[in-house]
Amino acid sequence: MKVRILVRLKPGVLDPQGRAVHHSLEGLGFEGVEDVRIGRMIELDVADNTSDEALDTMCQKLLANMVIEDYSIEKLENA
């Protein structure tokens, strides 16, 4: 089974990389972009019987920094 995990900074946590991208977009003439937040996507190929609890534990222990990041887990059907 394929699983996609999206990790992003919690609201209120400063995002210097996002600010740099926002500034660059403005410099390139793109208007209307109000904010940019940078995150990451992790794709896992796991056994079909991998539990939601196991996926959650993977995120909490390794894949996300729980102090400053949130995550969401998406199972990709028939991927």
N, C-alpha and C positions, 0 to 999 in steps of 0.2 A: 504494500500500500504506500502510496506517495502522500507525504504530509508537507504542508507549507507553513512555516512559522514566521510571522511578521513581528519584528522587534522594533520598538520606537521609544524615544524619550518620553517620559511622563510630562504632562502639562506643567509648565512653570520651570522646567529644567532648561538652562541656557543651551542653545544649539549653535556654537560658533561656525560649524560647517554649513548649517542651513543658512546662517546670516551671510556667509561668503558667497554661497550660490545665489541667494536673493540679490545681493549687490551686483554680482556678475550678470545676472539676467537683466537687471535694470541698465547696466552698462552696455549691453547688447541691444538695447532698445525695446525690450519686452515690457509692455505696460500691463497693469492690472493684476500682477502677482503680489498679493498682500503679505504672504508669509511662506517660508520654506522650512520644513522639518525633514531632517535626514534620518533614515532608519536602515534596517537591513532585512533581507529575506533569506531564510534558511530552508532548503528543501531536503527532506529526509526520505529515504526509501526504507521502510520498516516492515516487519512481518505483519501479516493481516490481523493477527491476534494481539497486537500491541495495544495495551489499554490506554484509555484517555488519561488515567492517573499516571501511567509511566511517561507519557508525553509531557504532561504537566510537570512532573518531577525533573525531567531532562531540562526543561526551560528554566525552572527555578534554581537548579543546581549548577548549570553550566551555560546555557545558551543566552540567558538574559541576566543583566545586573539588576536585581530586584530593588535596589535602592533608588535607581534613577530611570529604569526602563519598565515598560509594559510590553506584553506580548499577546498575540492571538494565534490560535492553532486552527488550521484549515485542512481537513482531509480531502484529498482530490480523488473523486470517484472515477474509476475506469481510466486512470491516467497512464 
